[in-house]
């Protein structure tokens, strides 16, 4: 049963990171970040770490709410024109994360490794390919949450809790950072 919950968490985290890659407006960013946090938290909870799961969930929820208030572009902004390459990126990175998590990495559960690989790769891809400040900050927050889970895969309860706290605080800090208004900033694309 715990393996199924951990797998559901990994899939939820990948789906949330995919929404972050595909979104261009505030509701999409917030929903994607919420799914990432919920998925990572569910995976950690299934593995027996309730404190890190709670910290990741609270950090992700707070970051999503703060980011929702800070983003100037209303709506969902999902699957805009020219989003086909991003859809393909999400599918390929999801498959690559499963391969990486099951075949190459050895620390922690394969579901946890897969979730971390998917969120970190998709978040980094969005971070490196966008001109939109809010998209980059939200993607950075997702990567911070994934790092909070990754550092906790070493089977030390103190390290798990400290890593989850650091990831949650980094996510909230990134989403709380101010950005230029749409008219004054660089053109988004």
N, C-alpha and C positions, 0 to 999 in steps of 0.2 A: 504494500500500500504506500509506503513512504517513497518507493521508487517511482510510482505513478505520479504522486504529488510533486516530486522533484522534477520529473519530466514535464509536467504541466507548467511548472514555474519557468523552466528553461524555454519552452515554447512561447509563453507569455512575454518573457523578457525579449526574445527575438522579435516577436510581433510588435512590441512597444518601440524597440529600436528601429524597426522598419517604418513605423509611423513617423518617428522623428526624422528619418531620411526623406520621407515622402511629403511631409507637411511644410507649409509655408506661412502659417498663421498661428495665432495664439492658442486656440482650442486644440489644434493638432499637436502643437508642442507640449501642452499640458497633459493631454491624454496619453501621448506617447511616453512621456516621462513617468506618469502614473503607472502605466503598464510595465515599464522597465522595473520600477521600484517594487511593484506587487509581485512580478515574476521572480526577481532576485530574492525577495523576502520569502516567498513561498518555497523556493528551492532551499534556502537556508533553514527554514522551519522544518521542512521534511527531513533534513539531515540532523535535526535535533538541537539547533542553536536558536532558541527563542529570543534571547537578548539581541544578537546581531540582526535577526529578522525584524524585530521591532524597531531597531535603530534605522535600518535601511528603509523600512516602510514609512516611518515618521519623517526621515530626511527627504525621501522622494515626494511625499505628500506636501510637505512644506515648500520644497523647491518648486513643485508644479504650481502651487497656489501663488507663490511670490512671482514666478515667471509669467503666470497668467495676468497678473496685475501690471507687469512691466512691459509686456509686448504691446506694441501700438497697432499692429495689423489685426483687425477683427476677423472672426470666422474660423473655419477649419483649415482651409487652404490645402486640401488633400488632392493629389493626382492632377496637378495643374498641367498646362500644355508643356510638352517636352519631358514628361516624367517617366517615360518608358525605360531609359537607361537606369534610372534609380530603382525601378521595380526589378529589373534584371539583377542589379547590384544586390538588392535585398535577398533575392532567391539564391544567388551564387554564394554570398557571404554566409547565409544560413546553412547551406550544404557544407561549405568549407569549415564552419564552426563545429558541425557534427563530426566531420572527419578529424579535425584537430582535437576535439574533446574526447573522442573515443580511441583514437589510434596513437597520438603523439604525446600528449601530456599525461602525467602520472599522479599528480597530487590531487587529493580529494575525489569526489564522485564525478563520474563522467557527465552527469547532468549539470553540475556546478561548473565544470570546465567548459562545457558547451555554451552555457548561458554567458559566462564571462567573455569567452571568445567572440560570440555573436554581438553582444552589446558593445564591447570595446572596439571591434572592427567596424561595425556600422557607425558608431559614434565618432570614431576617428575619421572615417570616410566623409561623414557630413561636415565635421569640423574643418577638414582640409579643403573641401570643395565648395564652400558657400561664401558669399559676400555679405550675407545677412548676419548682423551681430547677434540677434536673439537666437537664431538657429544655431550659431556656433556656441553660444553660452549654454544653451539647453543640451546640445550634443556633448559638450564638456562635462555637464552635470551628470549625464548618463554614464560617461566613461568613469567619472569619479565614483559613482555608485558601484559600477562593475569592479573597479579596483578595490573598493571596500569589501566586496565579496571575495575577490581573488586572494587578497592578503589573508583572509580568514580561512582559507582552505588547508592550512597547515596543521590542523588538529590541536590547536592550543586555544582553550576558551578565552584566556586573557587577550591573546592576539586577535582572535575573531571579533571580540567586542570592541577593542581599540581600533581595528581596521574599519569596522562598520561605522563607528562614530566618526572617524576621520573622513570616510567617504561621504557620509550624510552631511557633515559640516561643509565639506568642499562643494557638494551639490547645491546646498542652500546659498552659499556665498557666491557661486557662479551665477545662479539665477537672480540674486539680489543686486548684482552689478548693474549700474545704469548703462543705457545705450543711447545713441543719438536718435532723435525722432526720424521717421521715415524720410521726410523732405530734406533734412540736413545731412543724412548719412549717405553712404555709398549706395549705388543702385543695387537692388537685390536681383538674384537670378537663379 
